Amino acid sequence: MSIDDRHPASLIPSRLHEPALVGLMRQKINLDMVAYIAQQAVRVINLGDEPESLPTPPRTPHKASP
């Protein structure tokens, strides 16, 4: 295996990667790519339910007067 058959961002030979991925890595990043990746991330990352409202802060303790 020579260094030439590896993509610079990979540790394995290019032939072991999905050809569509190798082609994608050769393209310049554009807004459509960013939007697609963000959309896919939202689909797979579970952030849980959003709270109805923010919790209230605890009450501030008052000093007892002497």
Phi and psi restraints in degrees (range 20) as a CNS / XPLOR table:
assign (resid 1 and name C) (resid 2 and name N)
       (resid 2 and name CA) (resid 2 and name C) 1.0 -98.6 20.0 2
assign (resid 2 and name N) (resid 2 and name CA)
       (resid 2 and name C) (resid 3 and name N) 1.0 160.7 20.0 2
assign (resid 2 and name C) (resid 3 and name N)
       (resid 3 and name CA) (resid 3 and name C) 1.0 -64.3 20.0 2
assign (resid 3 and name N) (resid 3 and name CA)
       (resid 3 and name C) (resid 4 and name N) 1.0 -23.3 20.0 2
assign (resid 3 and name C) (resid 4 and name N)
       (resid 4 and name CA) (resid 4 and name C) 1.0 -71.0 20.0 2
assign (resid 4 and name N) (resid 4 and name CA)
       (resid 4 and name C) (resid 5 and name N) 1.0 -22.8 20.0 2
assign (resid 4 and name C) (resid 5 and name N)
       (resid 5 and name CA) (resid 5 and name C) 1.0 -93.7 20.0 2
assign (resid 5 and name N) (resid 5 and name CA)
       (resid 5 and name C) (resid 6 and name N) 1.0 15.4 20.0 2
assign (resid 5 and name C) (resid 6 and name N)
       (resid 6 and name CA) (resid 6 and name C) 1.0 -109.9 20.0 2
assign (resid 6 and name N) (resid 6 and name CA)
       (resid 6 and name C) (resid 7 and name N) 1.0 141.2 20.0 2
assign (resid 6 and name C) (resid 7 and name N)
       (resid 7 and name CA) (resid 7 and name C) 1.0 -73.5 20.0 2
assign (resid 7 and name N) (resid 7 and name CA)
       (resid 7 and name C) (resid 8 and name N) 1.0 142.7 20.0 2
assign (resid 7 and name C) (resid 8 and name N)
       (resid 8 and name CA) (resid 8 and name C) 1.0 -59.3 20.0 2
assign (resid 8 and name N) (resid 8 and name CA)
       (resid 8 and name C) (resid 9 and name N) 1.0 -22.8 20.0 2
assign (resid 8 and name C) (resid 9 and name N)
       (resid 9 and name CA) (resid 9 and name C) 1.0 -95.2 20.0 2
assign (resid 9 and name N) (resid 9 and name CA)
       (resid 9 and name C) (resid 10 and name N) 1.0 12.6 20.0 2
assign (resid 9 and name C) (resid 10 and name N)
       (resid 10 and name CA) (resid 10 and name C) 1.0 -132.9 20.0 2
assign (resid 10 and name N) (resid 10 and name CA)
       (resid 10 and name C) (resid 11 and name N) 1.0 156.2 20.0 2
assign (resid 10 and name C) (resid 11 and name N)
       (resid 11 and name CA) (resid 11 and name C) 1.0 -101.2 20.0 2
assign (resid 11 and name N) (resid 11 and name CA)
       (resid 11 and name C) (resid 12 and name N) 1.0 -7.6 20.0 2
assign (resid 11 and name C) (resid 12 and name N)
       (resid 12 and name CA) (resid 12 and name C) 1.0 -114.4 20.0 2
assign (resid 12 and name N) (resid 12 and name CA)
       (resid 12 and name C) (resid 13 and name N) 1.0 159.8 20.0 2
assign (resid 12 and name C) (resid 13 and name N)
       (resid 13 and name CA) (resid 13 and name C) 1.0 -59.5 20.0 2
assign (resid 13 and name N) (resid 13 and name CA)
       (resid 13 and name C) (resid 14 and name N) 1.0 146.0 20.0 2
assign (resid 13 and name C) (resid 14 and name N)
       (resid 14 and name CA) (resid 14 and name C) 1.0 -57.6 20.0 2
assign (resid 14 and name N) (resid 14 and name CA)
       (resid 14 and name C) (resid 15 and name N) 1.0 -33.7 20.0 2
assign (resid 14 and name C) (resid 15 and name N)
       (resid 15 and name CA) (resid 15 and name C) 1.0 -65.4 20.0 2
assign (resid 15 and name N) (resid 15 and name CA)
       (resid 15 and name C) (resid 16 and name N) 1.0 -16.9 20.0 2
assign (resid 15 and name C) (resid 16 and name N)
       (resid 16 and name CA) (resid 16 and name C) 1.0 -86.8 20.0 2
assign (resid 16 and name N) (resid 16 and name CA)
       (resid 16 and name C) (resid 17 and name N) 1.0 -10.1 20.0 2
assign (resid 16 and name C) (resid 17 and name N)
       (resid 17 and name CA) (resid 17 and name C) 1.0 -88.7 20.0 2
assign (resid 17 and name N) (resid 17 and name CA)
       (resid 17 and name C) (resid 18 and name N) 1.0 156.9 20.0 2
assign (resid 17 and name C) (resid 18 and name N)
       (resid 18 and name CA) (resid 18 and name C) 1.0 -60.7 20.0 2
assign (resid 18 and name N) (resid 18 and name CA)
       (resid 18 and name C) (resid 19 and name N) 1.0 127.3 20.0 2
assign (resid 18 and name C) (resid 19 and name N)
       (resid 19 and name CA) (resid 19 and name C) 1.0 -54.9 20.0 2
assign (resid 19 and name N) (resid 19 and name CA)
       (resid 19 and name C) (resid 20 and name N) 1.0 -36.8 20.0 2
assign (resid 19 and name C) (resid 20 and name N)
       (resid 20 and name CA) (resid 20 and name C) 1.0 -63.8 20.0 2
assign (resid 20 and name N) (resid 20 and name CA)
       (resid 20 and name C) (resid 21 and name N) 1.0 -36.2 20.0 2
assign (resid 20 and name C) (resid 21 and name N)
       (resid 21 and name CA) (resid 21 and name C) 1.0 -67.7 20.0 2
assign (resid 21 and name N) (resid 21 and name CA)
       (resid 21 and name C) (resid 22 and name N) 1.0 -42.3 20.0 2
assign (resid 21 and name C) (resid 22 and name N)
       (resid 22 and name CA) (resid 22 and name C) 1.0 -61.3 20.0 2
assign (resid 22 and name N) (resid 22 and name CA)
       (resid 22 and name C) (resid 23 and name N) 1.0 -42.5 20.0 2
assign (resid 22 and name C) (resid 23 and name N)
       (resid 23 and name CA) (resid 23 and name C) 1.0 -62.9 20.0 2
assign (resid 23 and name N) (resid 23 and name CA)
       (resid 23 and name C) (resid 24 and name N) 1.0 -40.0 20.0 2
assign (resid 23 and name C) (resid 24 and name N)
       (resid 24 and name CA) (resid 24 and name C) 1.0 -64.1 20.0 2
assign (resid 24 and name N) (resid 24 and name CA)
       (resid 24 and name C) (resid 25 and name N) 1.0 -38.4 20.0 2
assign (resid 24 and name C) (resid 25 and name N)
       (resid 25 and name CA) (resid 25 and name C) 1.0 -68.2 20.0 2
assign (resid 25 and name N) (resid 25 and name CA)
       (resid 25 and name C) (resid 26 and name N) 1.0 -19.5 20.0 2
assign (resid 25 and name C) (resid 26 and name N)
       (resid 26 and name CA) (resid 26 and name C) 1.0 -84.3 20.0 2
assign (resid 26 and name N) (resid 26 and name CA)
       (resid 26 and name C) (resid 27 and name N) 1.0 -14.3 20.0 2
assign (resid 26 and name C) (resid 27 and name N)
       (resid 27 and name CA) (resid 27 and name C) 1.0 -84.7 20.0 2
assign (resid 27 and name N) (resid 27 and name CA)
       (resid 27 and name C) (resid 28 and name N) 1.0 155.4 20.0 2
assign (resid 27 and name C) (resid 28 and name N)
       (resid 28 and name CA) (resid 28 and name C) 1.0 -75.8 20.0 2
assign (resid 28 and name N) (resid 28 and name CA)
       (resid 28 and name C) (resid 29 and name N) 1.0 145.7 20.0 2
assign (resid 28 and name C) (resid 29 and name N)
       (resid 29 and name CA) (resid 29 and name C) 1.0 -71.2 20.0 2
assign (resid 29 and name N) (resid 29 and name CA)
       (resid 29 and name C) (resid 30 and name N) 1.0 137.1 20.0 2
assign (resid 29 and name C) (resid 30 and name N)
       (resid 30 and name CA) (resid 30 and name C) 1.0 -134.6 20.0 2
assign (resid 30 and name N) (resid 30 and name CA)
       (resid 30 and name C) (resid 31 and name N) 1.0 172.8 20.0 2
assign (resid 30 and name C) (resid 31 and name N)
       (resid 31 and name CA) (resid 31 and name C) 1.0 -61.7 20.0 2
assign (resid 31 and name N) (resid 31 and name CA)
       (resid 31 and name C) (resid 32 and name N) 1.0 -36.1 20.0 2
assign (resid 31 and name C) (resid 32 and name N)
       (resid 32 and name CA) (resid 32 and name C) 1.0 -62.3 20.0 2
assign (resid 32 and name N) (resid 32 and name CA)
       (resid 32 and name C) (resid 33 and name N) 1.0 -39.9 20.0 2
assign (resid 32 and name C) (resid 33 and name N)
       (resid 33 and name CA) (resid 33 and name C) 1.0 -63.1 20.0 2
assign (resid 33 and name N) (resid 33 and name CA)
       (resid 33 and name C) (resid 34 and name N) 1.0 -46.6 20.0 2
assign (resid 33 and name C) (resid 34 and name N)
       (resid 34 and name CA) (resid 34 and name C) 1.0 -61.4 20.0 2
assign (resid 34 and name N) (resid 34 and name CA)
       (resid 34 and name C) (resid 35 and name N) 1.0 -44.4 20.0 2
assign (resid 34 and name C) (resid 35 and name N)
       (resid 35 and name CA) (resid 35 and name C) 1.0 -62.5 20.0 2
assign (resid 35 and name N) (resid 35 and name CA)
       (resid 35 and name C) (resid 36 and name N) 1.0 -42.1 20.0 2
assign (resid 35 and name C) (resid 36 and name N)
       (resid 36 and name CA) (resid 36 and name C) 1.0 -64.2 20.0 2
assign (resid 36 and name N) (resid 36 and name CA)
       (resid 36 and name C) (resid 37 and name N) 1.0 -46.4 20.0 2
assign (resid 36 and name C) (resid 37 and name N)
       (resid 37 and name CA) (resid 37 and name C) 1.0 -64.1 20.0 2
assign (resid 37 and name N) (resid 37 and name CA)
       (resid 37 and name C) (resid 38 and name N) 1.0 -40.9 20.0 2
assign (resid 37 and name C) (resid 38 and name N)
       (resid 38 and name CA) (resid 38 and name C) 1.0 -62.7 20.0 2
assign (resid 38 and name N) (resid 38 and name CA)
       (resid 38 and name C) (resid 39 and name N) 1.0 -41.6 20.0 2
assign (resid 38 and name C) (resid 39 and name N)
       (resid 39 and name CA) (resid 39 and name C) 1.0 -63.4 20.0 2
assign (resid 39 and name N) (resid 39 and name CA)
       (resid 39 and name C) (resid 40 and name N) 1.0 -42.2 20.0 2
assign (resid 39 and name C) (resid 40 and name N)
       (resid 40 and name CA) (resid 40 and name C) 1.0 -67.7 20.0 2
assign (resid 40 and name N) (resid 40 and name CA)
       (resid 40 and name C) (resid 41 and name N) 1.0 -38.2 20.0 2
assign (resid 40 and name C) (resid 41 and name N)
       (resid 41 and name CA) (resid 41 and name C) 1.0 -62.9 20.0 2
assign (resid 41 and name N) (resid 41 and name CA)
       (resid 41 and name C) (resid 42 and name N) 1.0 -41.4 20.0 2
assign (resid 41 and name C) (resid 42 and name N)
       (resid 42 and name CA) (resid 42 and name C) 1.0 -61.7 20.0 2
assign (resid 42 and name N) (resid 42 and name CA)
       (resid 42 and name C) (resid 43 and name N) 1.0 -35.4 20.0 2
assign (resid 42 and name C) (resid 43 and name N)
       (resid 43 and name CA) (resid 43 and name C) 1.0 -67.9 20.0 2
assign (resid 43 and name N) (resid 43 and name CA)
       (resid 43 and name C) (resid 44 and name N) 1.0 -34.4 20.0 2
assign (resid 43 and name C) (resid 44 and name N)
       (resid 44 and name CA) (resid 44 and name C) 1.0 -104.0 20.0 2
assign (resid 44 and name N) (resid 44 and name CA)
       (resid 44 and name C) (resid 45 and name N) 1.0 -16.7 20.0 2
assign (resid 44 and name C) (resid 45 and name N)
       (resid 45 and name CA) (resid 45 and name C) 1.0 -97.3 20.0 2
assign (resid 45 and name N) (resid 45 and name CA)
       (resid 45 and name C) (resid 46 and name N) 1.0 117.9 20.0 2
assign (resid 45 and name C) (resid 46 and name N)
       (resid 46 and name CA) (resid 46 and name C) 1.0 -90.5 20.0 2
assign (resid 46 and name N) (resid 46 and name CA)
       (resid 46 and name C) (resid 47 and name N) 1.0 113.1 20.0 2
assign (resid 46 and name C) (resid 47 and name N)
       (resid 47 and name CA) (resid 47 and name C) 1.0 -96.1 20.0 2
assign (resid 47 and name N) (resid 47 and name CA)
       (resid 47 and name C) (resid 48 and name N) 1.0 -3.6 20.0 2
assign (resid 47 and name C) (resid 48 and name N)
       (resid 48 and name CA) (resid 48 and name C) 1.0 81.1 20.0 2
assign (resid 48 and name N) (resid 48 and name CA)
       (resid 48 and name C) (resid 49 and name N) 1.0 178.4 20.0 2
assign (resid 48 and name C) (resid 49 and name N)
       (resid 49 and name CA) (resid 49 and name C) 1.0 -76.7 20.0 2
assign (resid 49 and name N) (resid 49 and name CA)
       (resid 49 and name C) (resid 50 and name N) 1.0 143.6 20.0 2
assign (resid 49 and name C) (resid 50 and name N)
       (resid 50 and name CA) (resid 50 and name C) 1.0 -79.0 20.0 2
assign (resid 50 and name N) (resid 50 and name CA)
       (resid 50 and name C) (resid 51 and name N) 1.0 138.5 20.0 2
assign (resid 50 and name C) (resid 51 and name N)
       (resid 51 and name CA) (resid 51 and name C) 1.0 -66.7 20.0 2
assign (resid 51 and name N) (resid 51 and name CA)
       (resid 51 and name C) (resid 52 and name N) 1.0 150.3 20.0 2
assign (resid 51 and name C) (resid 52 and name N)
       (resid 52 and name CA) (resid 52 and name C) 1.0 -59.3 20.0 2
assign (resid 52 and name N) (resid 52 and name CA)
       (resid 52 and name C) (resid 53 and name N) 1.0 -45.5 20.0 2
assign (resid 52 and name C) (resid 53 and name N)
       (resid 53 and name CA) (resid 53 and name C) 1.0 -147.6 20.0 2
assign (resid 53 and name N) (resid 53 and name CA)
       (resid 53 and name C) (resid 54 and name N) 1.0 164.5 20.0 2
assign (resid 53 and name C) (resid 54 and name N)
       (resid 54 and name CA) (resid 54 and name C) 1.0 -70.0 20.0 2
assign (resid 54 and name N) (resid 54 and name CA)
       (resid 54 and name C) (resid 55 and name N) 1.0 145.2 20.0 2
assign (resid 54 and name C) (resid 55 and name N)
       (resid 55 and name CA) (resid 55 and name C) 1.0 -66.7 20.0 2
assign (resid 55 and name N) (resid 55 and name CA)
       (resid 55 and name C) (resid 56 and name N) 1.0 149.4 20.0 2
assign (resid 55 and name C) (resid 56 and name N)
       (resid 56 and name CA) (resid 56 and name C) 1.0 -80.4 20.0 2
assign (resid 56 and name N) (resid 56 and name CA)
       (resid 56 and name C) (resid 57 and name N) 1.0 147.9 20.0 2
assign (resid 56 and name C) (resid 57 and name N)
       (resid 57 and name CA) (resid 57 and name C) 1.0 -71.0 20.0 2
assign (resid 57 and name N) (resid 57 and name CA)
       (resid 57 and name C) (resid 58 and name N) 1.0 156.5 20.0 2
assign (resid 57 and name C) (resid 58 and name N)
       (resid 58 and name CA) (resid 58 and name C) 1.0 -67.1 20.0 2
assign (resid 58 and name N) (resid 58 and name CA)
       (resid 58 and name C) (resid 59 and name N) 1.0 157.5 20.0 2
assign (resid 58 and name C) (resid 59 and name N)
       (resid 59 and name CA) (resid 59 and name C) 1.0 -69.3 20.0 2
assign (resid 59 and name N) (resid 59 and name CA)
       (resid 59 and name C) (resid 60 and name N) 1.0 145.2 20.0 2
assign (resid 59 and name C) (resid 60 and name N)
       (resid 60 and name CA) (resid 60 and name C) 1.0 -80.6 20.0 2
assign (resid 60 and name N) (resid 60 and name CA)
       (resid 60 and name C) (resid 61 and name N) 1.0 127.4 20.0 2
assign (resid 60 and name C) (resid 61 and name N)
       (resid 61 and name CA) (resid 61 and name C) 1.0 -68.4 20.0 2
assign (resid 61 and name N) (resid 61 and name CA)
       (resid 61 and name C) (resid 62 and name N) 1.0 142.8 20.0 2
assign (resid 61 and name C) (resid 62 and name N)
       (resid 62 and name CA) (resid 62 and name C) 1.0 -100.2 20.0 2
assign (resid 62 and name N) (resid 62 and name CA)
       (resid 62 and name C) (resid 63 and name N) 1.0 141.6 20.0 2
assign (resid 62 and name C) (resid 63 and name N)
       (resid 63 and name CA) (resid 63 and name C) 1.0 -73.7 20.0 2
assign (resid 63 and name N) (resid 63 and name CA)
       (resid 63 and name C) (resid 64 and name N) 1.0 137.3 20.0 2
assign (resid 63 and name C) (resid 64 and name N)
       (resid 64 and name CA) (resid 64 and name C) 1.0 -76.1 20.0 2
assign (resid 64 and name N) (resid 64 and name CA)
       (resid 64 and name C) (resid 65 and name N) 1.0 136.6 20.0 2
assign (resid 64 and name C) (resid 65 and name N)
       (resid 65 and name CA) (resid 65 and name C) 1.0 -80.3 20.0 2
assign (resid 65 and name N) (resid 65 and name CA)
       (resid 65 and name C) (resid 66 and name N) 1.0 146.2 20.0 2
